[in-house]
Amino acid sequence: MNLEEYFERIGFHDSFDKLDLATLKLIHKQHVMSIPFENLSMHSGGRNVMDLDATFNKIVRSRRGGWCLENNFLFGWVLREMGYDTTSLGSRVFNSVLNDFGPLDSHFLNKVVIDGKVYITDVSFGVSFQIWEPLELISGKDQPQAAGVFRLTDKGDIWVLEKTGRKPEVLNPEFAKSGLVNRKENNLIFCFSLVPREAEHFLEINNKLQTETSLFTNKSICSLQTPTGFRALIGWTYGEATYKPDEGVDVLDIRNIADDEIEQILFEKFNLKLQNKLQPLNNKSFYTF
């Protein structure tokens, strides 16, 4: 494992001698633009593991993506290797069915302190809820990014992340009323505490999410941010989102694809080549573009 290989993977060619906010923002954005948020291993005969060497080999050397327990785990290692003051955190994702945050820390985050200011980094949430740059840990402050306006709120024992987005403009009439389209402009994303967490904290949830009924066992997901929005493949449904903040909309171009298109889409749109054949899955479970 070395930083040079990781930097090559994300296309980062600048100096990282200065551990400032500008450098952190740049590598954060390069990561989400280069490395997909995906759970395809478990749908192609494999498994996601909480092991740093295995994660480095998968994401960097095999040029794959991963879910948060891989991507943010790797990103935390990168930040520490660079010399940033970094602490890993756990968060509970908002469940729209329960209308509450999940009971367990299922999402991995990293906290970074620079010149006395605290930032939250998250390079692996995917689709329209993916932040492109770190968020400053200030309660109630609107922090506009490409996907919308993000806001962190201090609730005492926890912090809550929410996003105000835009209305979707769906080009394909077949998806005008699809449950895959998020029509809520205000969305809670996750909550977290500032209690430091080691990788061991996530071992149980890493297993649960792959062996018990969950979003990730119900759906095969691959999402990658682009300079104008994002791309996503959910089961057999492929979509591209284009953010148009000046017009107050997100344009969604969504279509269903055939089995024999899957491999080509993964390679051309996500630069992914799986070792084994993907078995797409899109069972009922709330998840949107």
MARPA-463106 format. One line per field, with one value per residue: x negated, y, z of N, C-alpha, C in turn. Coordinates in pm, 1 decimal. Each point is the difference from the previous one (the first is absolute). Last residue first. Layout:
<pts>
nu	(X, ...)
nv	(Y, ...)
nw	(Z, ...)
cau	(X, ...)
cav	(Y, ...)
caw	(Z, ...)
cu	(X, ...)
cv	(Y, ...)
cw	(Z, ...)
</pts>
This chain:
<pts>
nu	(3254.0, 183.3, 240.0, 252.3, 212.6, 161.4, -264.8, -354.1, -508.8, -395.1, -459.9, -516.1, -490.0, -533.6, -393.3, 58.3, -58.2, 86.0, 62.8, 414.8, 271.4, -112.9, 0.3, 409.0, 327.9, -29.1, 160.7, 475.2, 316.5, 256.3, 411.7, 344.6, 240.4, 296.6, 25.6, -21.7, -177.1, 88.9, -115.8, 91.6, 94.3, 35.1, -269.1, -460.2, -252.3, -83.0, -240.1, 48.5, -14.6, 111.8, 83.7, 205.5, 181.2, 54.8, -173.1, -137.1, -398.6, -181.8, -282.6, -48.8, -142.6, -265.9, -464.7, 19.2, 56.2, 205.1, 214.8, 290.9, 259.3, 400.2, 357.6, 199.7, -316.4, -133.9, 313.2, 152.8, 35.7, -380.2, -458.7, -294.1, 1.9, -169.0, -472.0, -214.6, 84.6, -277.0, -432.8, -149.9, -277.2, -477.7, -309.0, -41.7, 148.7, 153.0, 352.1, 336.3, 507.4, 453.6, 409.0, 252.8, 283.6, 455.9, 271.4, 337.0, 216.0, 284.4, 112.1, -283.3, 1.7, 68.5, 448.2, 321.2, 266.8, -138.3, -225.2, 89.0, -72.3, -476.4, -283.6, -3.5, -139.0, 11.6, -113.9, -321.0, -260.3, -205.7, -161.0, -262.3, -214.6, -138.3, -216.9, -4.6, 69.0, 188.9, 171.7, -199.7, -72.5, -134.0, 73.1, -6.8, 191.6, -60.9, -232.7, -444.8, -135.9, 27.8, 141.8, 224.0, 70.6, 97.9, -364.0, -504.5, -445.3, -135.5, -86.1, -228.2, 50.3, 287.8, 468.9, 468.9, 462.0, 231.9, -221.5, -332.7, -341.3, -515.2, -373.8, -50.1, -184.8, -19.3, -250.2, -197.6, -405.0, -428.3, -377.1, 115.3, 209.6, 385.9, 309.9, 323.4, 352.1, 396.3, 472.8, 335.5, 162.9, 478.3, 489.9, 257.4, 297.1, 477.3, 432.5, 81.4, -74.3, -371.0, -504.5, -544.1, -491.3, -444.0, -561.7, -563.5, -568.2, -578.8, -434.2, -490.2, -376.7, -400.2, -354.0, -50.6, 177.7, 437.9, 358.9, 114.5, 267.4, 462.5, 237.9, 139.2, 399.3, 388.2, 151.0, 197.4, 414.6, 356.3, 67.1, -217.6, -311.2, -399.5, -457.9, -404.9, -334.0, 187.0, 370.4, -61.9, -365.8, 28.9, 259.6, -186.2, -278.8, 212.8, 443.0, 495.3, 330.6, 382.2, 122.1, 178.1, 232.9, 290.0, 275.4, -221.7, -322.6, 117.4, 114.8, -162.6, -159.3, -444.2, -423.4, -182.5, 177.6, -15.1, -437.9, -176.3, 126.3, -233.0, -429.8, -32.6, 72.4, -353.3, -337.5, 80.9, -39.2, -481.6, -514.5, -450.5, -289.0, 117.0, 21.7, 193.1, 279.2, 453.0, 354.7, 150.3, -278.3, -450.4, -107.8, -74.8, -423.6, -338.0, -32.8, -55.7, -34.8)
nv	(764.7, -399.4, -398.4, -369.7, -487.5, -484.4, -242.5, -112.2, -209.1, -294.4, -254.6, -57.1, -243.0, -22.1, 243.8, 533.5, 537.2, 576.0, 504.3, 257.9, 46.2, -338.9, -458.0, -187.7, -82.9, -394.3, -405.3, -73.6, -129.6, -408.0, -70.0, 397.6, 489.3, 495.1, 535.9, 593.0, 529.4, 505.5, 525.9, 409.2, 544.2, 503.5, 318.1, 93.2, -387.8, -492.4, -535.0, -529.1, -581.4, -537.1, -584.6, -559.6, -522.7, -476.4, -50.9, 410.1, 388.0, 538.9, 528.8, 579.5, 545.6, 312.8, -160.3, -496.9, -491.9, -497.5, -528.6, -508.1, -479.8, -419.4, -219.2, -223.3, -54.1, 400.3, 230.7, -335.3, -501.4, -340.9, -97.6, 383.6, 360.7, -133.0, 0.5, 399.4, 169.7, -139.6, 197.7, 461.6, 175.6, -58.1, 324.3, 436.6, 497.7, 470.8, 396.2, 361.8, -76.7, -16.8, -78.6, 73.0, 142.8, 338.9, 372.6, 329.6, 68.0, -416.8, -356.5, -440.3, -489.5, -465.6, -188.9, 156.0, 244.9, 153.9, -300.8, -120.9, 359.8, 257.6, 363.5, 284.5, 351.6, 174.2, 352.2, 154.1, 32.6, -35.3, -299.5, -187.3, -241.4, 9.3, -138.5, -102.7, 33.3, 445.1, 190.8, 281.8, 22.1, 102.0, 6.1, 107.0, 70.4, -146.2, -250.8, 189.1, 275.2, 330.0, 97.0, 255.8, -23.7, -157.4, -194.7, -190.4, -248.9, -65.8, -298.3, -212.7, -145.8, -172.2, -287.2, -292.2, -165.9, -137.8, -457.8, -261.0, -85.8, 71.7, 314.7, 377.6, 334.1, 466.0, 382.8, 444.6, 367.9, 168.8, -67.3, -425.6, -543.2, -417.8, -499.2, -412.8, -468.9, -425.0, -316.8, -264.5, -27.5, -64.9, 18.8, 319.0, 432.0, 195.1, -80.0, -428.7, -85.7, 225.0, 33.4, 179.6, -92.5, 21.0, -16.7, 51.6, 120.3, 141.2, 354.1, 322.8, 395.0, -14.6, -169.8, -353.2, -424.8, -16.1, 28.0, -393.1, -324.8, 60.5, -129.1, -453.7, -118.9, 133.0, -280.2, -423.2, -33.0, 210.6, -240.3, -105.2, -86.9, -112.4, -144.6, -254.5, 154.3, 296.2, -160.2, -438.6, -56.4, 211.3, -208.2, -356.2, 113.0, 138.7, -219.1, -165.7, -184.9, -215.4, -363.4, -349.0, -142.8, 315.8, 316.0, 189.8, 327.5, 459.2, 474.3, 574.2, 537.8, 196.1, 299.5, 400.0, 434.3, 73.1, 101.6, 435.6, 341.1, 31.3, 186.5, 475.4, 241.2, 24.2, 316.4, 440.5, 113.0, -101.7, -159.4, -40.7, -241.8, -240.1, 94.5, -138.1, -275.7, -370.9, -339.1, -441.2, -391.1, 98.7, 75.5, -377.1, -195.0, 205.3, -62.6, -496.6, -569.2)
nw	(-737.0, 315.8, 364.9, 367.9, -96.8, -256.6, -395.1, -369.3, -222.6, -343.5, -92.7, -244.7, -104.4, 88.1, 67.9, -110.9, -135.2, -88.2, -84.6, -98.5, -405.8, -337.8, 162.4, 154.7, -330.7, -253.6, 185.6, -6.8, -362.7, -90.8, 246.6, -75.1, 131.8, 116.0, 144.8, 83.3, 112.0, 255.5, 223.6, 363.2, 164.9, 27.6, -280.0, 55.0, 141.6, -193.0, -72.9, -156.6, -29.6, -176.7, -3.0, -49.3, 170.8, 129.6, 482.8, 138.6, -122.5, -133.5, -15.4, 33.9, -16.0, -264.7, -24.8, 180.6, 324.3, 124.2, 165.8, 38.1, 228.7, 96.2, 371.4, 385.0, 358.6, 202.8, 292.9, 353.5, 298.7, 135.9, -46.3, -93.2, 325.2, 434.4, 91.1, 108.7, 427.6, 358.3, 39.8, 144.2, 361.8, -40.0, -183.9, 292.4, 231.7, 334.7, 119.9, -65.2, -235.2, -348.4, -436.9, -524.1, -383.6, -123.9, -304.4, -356.5, -407.6, -245.6, -311.7, -246.9, -277.4, -95.6, -21.9, -426.0, -359.5, -431.8, -341.4, -459.7, -321.1, -69.6, 128.2, 481.4, 413.0, 551.3, 422.4, 402.2, 511.0, 534.9, 459.6, 503.8, 491.3, 561.6, 528.5, 564.0, 469.2, -3.7, -402.3, -463.4, -554.0, -564.9, -569.8, -591.7, -530.2, -527.8, -348.4, -68.2, 419.6, 490.7, 516.2, 477.0, 548.1, 467.7, 332.8, -108.4, -182.1, -537.2, -449.5, -487.4, -506.5, -325.5, 153.0, -52.9, -76.3, -412.9, -157.4, 322.0, 383.7, 149.4, 109.7, 422.7, 457.1, 339.3, 355.4, 339.8, 203.2, 156.1, -296.5, -203.7, 68.8, -107.9, -23.7, -239.9, -68.3, -111.0, 103.5, 219.0, 543.9, 250.1, 38.9, -383.2, -110.1, -153.1, -215.4, -239.3, -450.2, -189.8, 208.3, 91.8, 226.0, 340.0, 144.5, 195.8, -28.5, 23.4, -55.2, -91.6, -159.9, -378.8, -307.2, -365.8, 84.8, 171.0, -305.0, -241.3, 208.7, 0.2, -381.3, -47.5, 199.8, -217.0, -359.8, 123.8, 215.4, -248.7, -465.0, -491.9, -503.2, -376.8, -187.1, 155.7, 300.6, 340.5, 264.3, 204.6, 300.2, 418.8, 328.9, 245.0, 361.2, 401.4, 221.1, 89.3, -420.8, -389.2, -412.8, -452.6, -424.3, -226.8, 235.6, 378.9, -136.8, -115.6, 188.5, -14.2, -141.2, -260.4, -192.3, -208.6, 144.3, 473.0, 169.9, -57.4, 300.7, 407.5, -6.9, 5.7, 407.3, 308.9, -72.7, 139.0, 463.2, 211.9, 63.7, -331.4, -278.2, -429.2, -581.1, -483.9, -305.0, -17.9, -144.8, 181.0, 45.4, 109.2, 445.3, 274.0, -5.1, 253.7, 479.1, 212.4, 156.2)
cau	(-102.3, 33.8, -126.9, 0.2, -74.0, 61.1, 115.8, 70.8, 112.2, 69.2, 140.6, 92.8, 119.3, 110.1, -59.1, 11.9, 2.9, -7.1, -136.6, -57.2, 50.3, -2.1, -132.5, -93.7, 32.3, -45.1, -146.8, -53.9, -58.6, -121.7, -112.1, 7.1, -93.0, -31.7, 54.9, 1.4, 18.2, -25.6, 51.9, -96.9, 39.7, 70.0, 138.8, 52.7, 41.5, 20.3, 42.2, -71.3, 56.6, -97.3, 40.6, -115.3, 37.1, -6.5, 58.4, 71.0, 62.0, 32.3, 54.7, -43.8, 103.5, 129.3, -12.5, -56.7, 20.9, -124.2, 20.7, -128.5, -10.8, -137.4, -30.0, 116.8, 31.9, -110.8, -5.1, -37.5, 73.0, 140.1, 58.1, -20.8, 47.6, 146.1, 53.3, -53.3, 91.2, 131.2, -7.3, 88.2, 136.1, 68.3, 60.6, -99.2, 28.6, -90.8, -74.9, -142.7, -61.0, -124.3, -40.1, -46.2, -91.6, -95.1, -27.3, -72.9, -106.5, -7.6, 74.0, 19.9, -23.2, -144.7, -48.4, -81.2, 54.3, 59.6, -46.8, 18.7, 135.6, 67.6, 15.2, -20.3, 63.1, -49.1, 102.6, 81.9, -33.2, 109.3, -27.2, 114.9, -25.9, 86.6, 9.2, -27.8, -82.4, -44.3, 118.3, -37.3, 66.2, -25.4, 6.5, -15.4, -50.9, 98.7, 122.8, 65.7, -85.5, 41.0, -124.6, 25.3, -55.6, 97.4, 143.1, 62.6, 87.5, -49.4, 90.8, 27.4, -107.4, -120.0, -68.7, -144.9, -33.1, 15.2, 112.1, 55.4, 143.9, 69.0, -21.0, 78.1, -19.2, 48.0, 70.5, 36.0, 135.2, 100.3, -13.2, -101.5, -21.6, -133.6, -7.0, -126.9, -38.4, -134.3, -72.0, -21.3, -95.2, -142.7, -46.0, -17.3, -133.3, -95.3, 0.7, 16.1, 110.7, 125.9, 84.7, 144.2, 63.3, 122.5, 125.1, 109.6, 127.1, 112.1, 68.6, 119.8, 55.2, 114.8, -34.3, -41.8, -130.8, -99.2, -15.1, -69.7, -141.9, -55.1, -25.4, -121.0, -107.1, -36.0, -48.6, -126.9, -88.8, -65.9, 97.4, 34.3, 55.1, 141.5, 77.1, 96.0, -70.6, -112.0, 34.8, 123.6, -18.7, -95.5, 70.8, 92.1, -80.5, -58.4, -143.5, -58.4, -64.9, -74.1, 37.5, -104.7, -68.4, -78.4, 92.9, 95.1, -67.0, 13.2, 5.9, 62.9, 67.4, 144.4, 25.7, -79.4, 11.0, 139.0, 41.6, -59.1, 76.0, 137.4, -4.4, -35.6, 114.2, 103.1, -44.4, 6.7, 136.9, 98.9, 120.4, 74.2, -85.9, 80.6, -77.5, -57.7, -140.9, -52.1, -44.8, 98.3, 136.2, 13.5, 11.0, 133.6, 95.8, -18.5, 80.6, -73.1, 83.5)
cav	(73.8, 85.0, 56.5, 141.6, 59.1, 114.9, -31.3, 122.3, -20.1, 122.0, -40.4, 63.1, 59.6, -94.2, -131.4, -97.4, -131.9, -119.8, -51.2, -2.3, 108.9, 129.8, 36.6, 8.4, 120.3, 115.2, 1.9, 30.4, 134.0, 0.2, -71.9, -145.9, -62.4, -138.8, -103.7, -135.3, -80.2, -143.1, -73.9, -103.6, -139.3, -56.6, -23.4, 126.5, 88.4, 130.5, 105.7, 124.4, 123.0, 108.5, 140.1, 88.9, 137.8, 13.2, -116.4, -66.5, -122.7, -109.3, -114.3, -135.0, -69.4, 68.1, 146.0, 56.8, 142.5, 76.3, 143.3, 59.1, 145.6, 21.3, 71.7, 13.5, -133.3, -48.6, 67.7, 140.9, 85.1, 15.6, -132.4, -91.9, 61.4, 7.1, -134.4, -41.8, 54.9, -64.6, -138.5, -21.1, 43.8, -110.1, -89.0, -79.5, -140.8, -66.4, -105.8, 26.6, 58.9, -58.5, 67.5, -85.1, -99.4, -37.4, -138.4, 0.5, 99.5, 84.6, 124.1, 71.0, 144.7, 22.3, 10.2, -108.4, -27.9, 122.6, 15.5, -127.1, -7.4, -119.4, 4.6, -135.5, 7.2, -81.7, -86.1, 63.7, -19.8, 59.2, 65.4, 3.6, 54.4, -47.7, 97.1, -38.4, -121.3, -32.7, -34.4, -57.8, 59.4, -79.8, 68.7, -91.4, 66.7, 75.5, -77.8, -24.7, -77.9, -35.6, -24.4, -50.9, 76.4, 86.6, -28.2, 118.5, -39.3, 53.5, 96.4, -10.8, 58.0, 2.7, 129.1, -0.2, 37.5, 144.7, 67.9, -26.2, -13.9, -121.3, -22.6, -119.3, -50.2, -136.1, -31.6, -141.4, -16.4, 18.1, 134.0, 79.9, 131.1, 55.3, 138.6, 46.0, 137.8, 35.1, 85.7, -75.9, 73.4, -33.8, -21.9, -140.5, -50.3, 20.0, 143.9, 15.5, -88.3, 68.3, -101.6, 22.0, 53.1, -76.8, 73.7, -81.9, 8.0, -69.6, -91.8, -70.0, -35.9, 74.9, 76.8, 132.9, -14.5, -17.3, 126.7, 96.3, -40.6, 32.7, 143.9, 27.9, -67.6, 94.0, 128.2, -17.1, -71.3, 92.5, 74.2, -65.7, 94.5, -17.0, 111.4, -62.6, -83.3, 65.8, 131.3, 1.2, -80.6, 70.6, 114.8, -51.9, -49.6, 110.9, -25.8, 112.8, -29.8, 117.8, 52.3, 41.1, -113.3, -69.1, -44.4, -94.1, -124.8, -103.6, -123.1, -120.3, -58.0, -14.4, -129.1, -109.3, 4.6, -29.8, -134.7, -94.7, 6.7, -45.3, -146.1, -53.5, 12.6, -93.7, -134.1, -7.3, -31.4, 105.5, -66.9, 94.3, 41.5, -7.0, -24.7, 117.0, 13.9, 113.2, 104.8, 108.3, -52.9, -32.6, 127.0, 55.2, -82.0, 29.9, 113.7, 126.3, 119.2)
caw	(-71.5, -113.7, -45.5, -37.7, 110.5, 64.6, 81.5, 30.9, 90.9, 43.9, 1.3, 92.7, -59.3, -22.6, -25.6, 108.0, -61.7, 83.1, -11.9, 135.1, 83.4, -67.5, -49.1, 112.3, 78.3, -77.6, 1.8, 133.4, -0.1, -82.3, 62.5, -6.7, -94.7, 33.6, -88.1, 56.6, -121.9, 12.7, -114.5, -33.4, -25.7, 114.8, -39.8, -49.9, 108.9, -62.6, 91.6, -31.0, 54.5, 11.0, -8.1, -11.0, -34.3, -146.4, -66.9, 109.0, -49.6, 91.8, -73.0, 33.4, 77.3, -11.7, 15.6, -123.0, -22.6, -16.3, -18.8, -40.1, -15.0, -46.9, -123.9, -87.5, -50.6, -82.3, -129.3, 10.6, -94.2, 35.8, 26.2, -111.7, -123.7, -4.0, -22.3, -130.2, -99.6, 9.2, -47.3, -114.2, 32.9, 68.5, -99.3, -72.8, -28.1, -94.2, 68.5, -19.3, 118.6, 51.0, 123.9, 110.1, -57.7, 103.7, 38.4, 127.3, -10.9, 120.0, -23.6, 126.5, -9.3, -2.7, 137.0, 55.8, 133.6, 53.8, 138.4, 71.4, 57.0, -50.9, -145.5, -51.4, -132.7, -110.6, -59.0, -102.5, -140.2, -77.2, -127.9, -90.2, -133.1, -108.4, -108.9, -138.6, 1.5, 135.4, 78.8, 128.9, 116.5, 119.2, 128.6, 112.5, 119.0, 75.4, 15.7, -128.6, -89.1, -135.7, -72.2, -134.5, -112.3, -65.1, 9.7, 60.4, 110.9, 126.7, 61.2, 143.9, 80.0, -83.2, 6.5, 13.4, 137.7, 19.6, -65.9, -132.5, 24.3, -42.1, -143.4, -33.9, -135.8, -18.5, -124.6, -15.2, -53.6, 104.0, 60.0, -69.5, 63.2, -21.7, 46.8, 56.5, -30.9, 46.3, -93.8, -123.7, -83.4, 7.0, 138.1, 33.9, -30.3, 109.0, 27.4, 144.5, 35.9, -29.8, -63.7, 12.9, -121.3, -22.6, -10.9, -50.3, 72.0, -64.0, 90.7, -47.0, 130.8, 52.1, 118.8, -44.5, -64.1, 107.1, 73.2, -85.8, -1.7, 131.0, -1.5, -78.2, 73.8, 106.5, -51.3, -72.1, 91.5, 93.4, 79.2, 124.8, 96.0, 30.2, -56.1, -91.9, -98.1, -66.9, -53.5, -78.7, -121.3, -86.3, -56.6, -101.8, -112.4, -73.5, 7.4, 73.3, 127.9, 44.1, 131.4, 93.3, 62.3, -103.1, -104.0, 59.5, 37.8, -102.1, 80.0, -56.6, 115.5, 18.8, 63.5, -57.8, -146.0, -36.8, 40.5, -95.0, -124.9, 27.5, -2.3, -131.4, -91.6, 44.7, -39.1, -146.6, -40.7, 15.4, 48.7, 82.8, 111.4, 121.3, 122.0, 65.5, -38.9, 75.8, -91.5, -2.5, -18.5, -142.2, -71.9, 23.1, -76.0, -142.1, -43.6, 0.6, 0.0)
cu	(-14.1, -122.3, 30.2, -140.6, -19.1, -80.4, 50.9, 129.4, 63.9, 120.5, 79.5, 140.1, 92.5, 122.1, 106.2, -64.9, -1.8, 2.3, -22.7, -145.5, -66.3, 38.2, -2.6, -137.4, -99.9, 24.5, -54.1, -152.2, -76.5, -62.9, -128.2, -122.6, 11.5, -91.4, -35.6, 60.1, -15.1, 33.2, -41.7, 61.4, -122.9, 46.3, 81.6, 146.1, 59.7, 51.3, 11.3, 55.4, -88.4, 71.7, -116.5, 50.0, -123.1, 32.4, -21.7, 74.4, 58.5, 63.6, 31.8, 62.2, -47.8, 110.6, 133.3, -10.4, -69.1, 33.4, -134.4, 25.4, -140.4, -10.2, -149.2, -31.6, 117.4, 18.5, -101.6, 9.9, -31.7, 67.2, 146.8, 69.6, -14.1, 51.1, 152.4, 53.6, -46.3, 95.4, 137.0, 3.7, 99.6, 145.6, 81.0, 73.3, -116.1, 34.4, -90.9, -87.2, -148.6, -40.5, -124.7, -24.8, -52.6, -87.1, -97.5, -15.5, -82.7, -116.0, 1.9, 66.1, 32.5, -35.3, -149.9, -41.4, -78.2, 51.7, 58.4, -36.9, 26.1, 137.7, 80.8, 28.4, -31.6, 78.3, -60.7, 104.4, 93.0, -40.4, 127.8, -37.3, 128.1, -39.2, 84.7, 0.3, -31.6, -90.0, -36.8, 125.9, -38.5, 62.5, -25.4, -5.3, -1.8, -66.0, 110.5, 135.7, 79.7, -108.1, 34.4, -133.1, 35.5, -49.8, 83.6, 150.5, 47.0, 100.8, -60.5, 95.1, 33.7, -120.7, -127.4, -55.2, -150.6, -33.6, 7.0, 118.2, 74.8, 143.8, 81.8, -9.9, 80.6, -21.9, 42.2, 82.7, 26.1, 144.1, 112.1, 0.3, -115.2, -7.6, -143.9, 10.2, -141.2, -31.4, -127.1, -80.8, -30.2, -83.1, -150.6, -59.5, -10.6, -136.5, -88.4, 23.1, 30.1, 120.8, 137.0, 76.6, 150.8, 77.3, 115.9, 127.0, 100.0, 122.9, 115.8, 54.3, 138.5, 41.2, 112.2, -42.1, -54.3, -141.1, -104.4, -27.1, -82.3, -147.8, -57.1, -35.6, -133.5, -106.3, -43.7, -57.1, -132.9, -98.4, -73.5, 110.3, 24.9, 49.9, 150.4, 97.2, 92.6, -58.6, -112.8, 20.6, 122.0, -19.1, -89.5, 74.1, 89.4, -82.6, -68.9, -148.1, -56.6, -58.3, -84.6, 57.0, -107.4, -89.2, -75.1, 104.4, 100.0, -69.0, 4.1, -7.2, 74.8, 37.9, 149.1, 39.8, -67.6, 21.5, 140.6, 42.3, -54.0, 79.5, 137.7, -0.8, -29.3, 121.0, 103.0, -41.3, 10.7, 136.9, 109.1, 132.3, 74.9, -84.6, 94.9, -83.8, -67.3, -149.5, -46.7, -42.1, 102.8, 141.4, 12.1, 17.7, 141.6, 97.9, -10.7, 86.3, -87.1)
cv	(137.9, 58.9, 79.2, 48.6, 146.6, 42.7, 125.4, -32.4, 135.1, -32.6, 120.3, -58.2, 56.6, 73.3, -103.3, -131.5, -102.9, -125.4, -121.0, -47.3, 8.0, 115.6, 143.0, 47.0, 16.7, 130.7, 122.6, 15.7, 31.2, 138.9, 11.2, -62.2, -152.4, -57.9, -137.0, -97.5, -146.6, -71.0, -146.1, -80.9, -90.0, -142.7, -62.3, -11.5, 131.6, 99.0, 132.4, 109.9, 117.5, 124.8, 95.3, 144.3, 89.1, 141.4, 11.4, -117.5, -70.9, -116.0, -108.4, -101.1, -135.9, -65.2, 74.4, 151.6, 43.1, 145.4, 69.6, 145.9, 38.4, 146.5, -3.8, 63.1, 5.5, -144.0, -66.8, 62.0, 146.2, 92.1, 6.5, -134.3, -91.2, 50.2, 3.3, -138.0, -35.0, 52.2, -67.9, -146.0, -36.9, 33.7, -112.0, -92.3, -63.9, -148.6, -70.3, -98.8, 20.1, 67.7, -70.3, 84.2, -95.1, -111.0, -7.3, -143.5, 8.6, 98.3, 92.3, 135.3, 65.8, 149.1, 20.0, 27.3, -109.8, -19.3, 123.6, 11.4, -128.0, -13.3, -117.5, -2.8, -131.4, 26.4, -83.8, -98.4, 74.9, -5.0, 58.6, 75.8, -5.3, 68.5, -61.7, 122.7, -48.9, -120.9, -39.5, -22.1, -75.8, 70.8, -99.2, 80.5, -99.4, 66.9, 76.4, -67.9, -29.9, -81.0, -48.9, -12.6, -66.6, 77.9, 106.2, -22.3, 125.1, -31.3, 49.3, 109.3, -17.0, 55.2, -9.6, 141.9, 4.1, 45.3, 147.7, 86.3, -20.4, -7.8, -118.4, -20.0, -128.3, -39.6, -146.6, -19.7, -147.1, -12.5, 29.1, 140.9, 69.9, 137.7, 47.8, 147.2, 26.9, 142.5, 52.5, 79.0, -83.2, 92.2, -21.5, -17.1, -145.7, -49.5, 32.8, 145.5, 12.3, -84.9, 62.1, -103.8, 14.5, 65.9, -94.4, 81.7, -97.9, 3.7, -64.5, -97.7, -59.6, -54.0, 85.4, 86.6, 134.8, -13.6, -10.1, 129.4, 99.6, -35.5, 47.1, 148.4, 28.4, -56.5, 95.7, 136.4, -36.8, -69.3, 75.9, 77.2, -74.9, 118.3, -22.7, 101.5, -68.6, -88.0, 62.6, 134.5, 5.5, -75.7, 78.9, 113.9, -48.5, -46.2, 101.7, -29.0, 127.9, -26.5, 123.6, 53.3, 35.3, -106.6, -64.0, -50.2, -102.7, -130.4, -123.0, -118.3, -121.3, -44.1, -14.6, -137.8, -120.1, 4.0, -30.4, -143.2, -97.8, -3.8, -60.0, -152.5, -66.6, 3.8, -104.2, -138.2, -16.1, -45.2, 103.6, -63.8, 91.2, 33.7, -9.8, -41.6, 120.5, 10.9, 125.8, 115.9, 111.8, -47.1, -23.1, 129.3, 53.2, -80.3, 25.4, 110.0, 124.3)
cw	(62.2, -67.0, -127.6, -32.3, -36.8, 122.1, 71.0, 72.1, 30.4, 87.5, 51.4, -15.1, 108.2, -53.2, -33.7, -38.3, 112.4, -85.3, 90.8, 2.1, 137.7, 91.7, -55.1, -46.3, 114.8, 75.5, -72.2, -1.7, 128.5, -14.3, -80.9, 66.5, 8.8, -106.6, 55.2, -100.1, 39.5, -130.0, 11.1, -113.4, -9.9, -18.7, 112.5, -39.7, -47.0, 104.6, -76.0, 89.6, -38.2, 48.1, 10.8, -13.4, 3.0, -45.2, -149.0, -60.1, 120.8, -74.9, 100.9, -96.1, 46.5, 82.7, -5.5, 18.4, -129.2, -28.0, -9.9, -33.2, -45.7, -41.0, -32.8, -134.8, -96.7, -47.2, -91.3, -138.2, 25.1, -102.0, 39.5, 16.9, -121.2, -134.9, -17.0, -36.6, -140.7, -107.9, -0.3, -47.4, -110.3, 32.8, 65.1, -96.7, -74.9, -15.8, -101.6, 76.5, -29.2, 129.9, 53.8, 123.3, 107.1, -56.5, 116.7, 49.8, 127.9, -14.1, 121.6, -27.8, 133.9, -7.5, 8.1, 143.8, 71.9, 142.5, 68.6, 147.6, 78.9, 64.4, -55.0, -149.4, -70.3, -128.5, -112.3, -53.2, -93.6, -146.2, -57.1, -126.1, -82.4, -130.4, -110.1, -90.7, -141.3, 2.0, 143.8, 82.9, 126.2, 120.0, 113.2, 129.9, 115.9, 119.5, 71.3, 16.0, -126.2, -72.4, -140.0, -74.1, -133.7, -119.0, -71.1, -3.0, 74.5, 109.8, 131.1, 46.9, 147.2, 75.1, -84.0, 8.5, 23.3, 141.3, 39.2, -38.1, -131.4, 49.3, -51.4, -150.3, -17.9, -145.1, 0.6, -126.4, -30.0, -46.8, 99.5, 59.2, -72.1, 65.0, -14.8, 36.3, 50.2, -45.5, 65.6, -101.9, -124.4, -87.7, 13.6, 138.1, 43.4, -46.8, 120.3, 38.8, 149.1, 33.8, -22.0, -81.6, 20.4, -113.5, -29.2, -8.4, -60.7, 91.1, -74.3, 104.0, -25.5, 137.4, 55.0, 118.2, -46.5, -57.4, 110.6, 76.6, -82.4, 9.0, 134.2, 5.2, -68.9, 93.7, 110.6, -39.4, -66.2, 92.8, 108.2, 69.7, 129.8, 82.7, 11.3, -57.9, -98.9, -110.5, -81.5, -69.9, -90.6, -131.2, -94.1, -69.3, -113.2, -120.0, -89.7, 24.6, 61.6, 138.3, 29.2, 129.6, 99.5, 64.0, -117.1, -99.2, 51.3, 36.5, -89.7, 95.0, -54.6, 141.4, 29.2, 50.2, -66.5, -151.2, -49.7, 32.4, -103.8, -130.4, 30.2, -1.5, -133.9, -92.6, 38.9, -49.9, -151.5, -49.5, 29.8, 40.8, 96.5, 123.4, 119.1, 120.8, 64.5, -25.8, 69.1, -91.2, -11.1, -30.0, -150.6, -79.0, 15.0, -85.7, -149.7, -61.2, 0.0)
</pts>
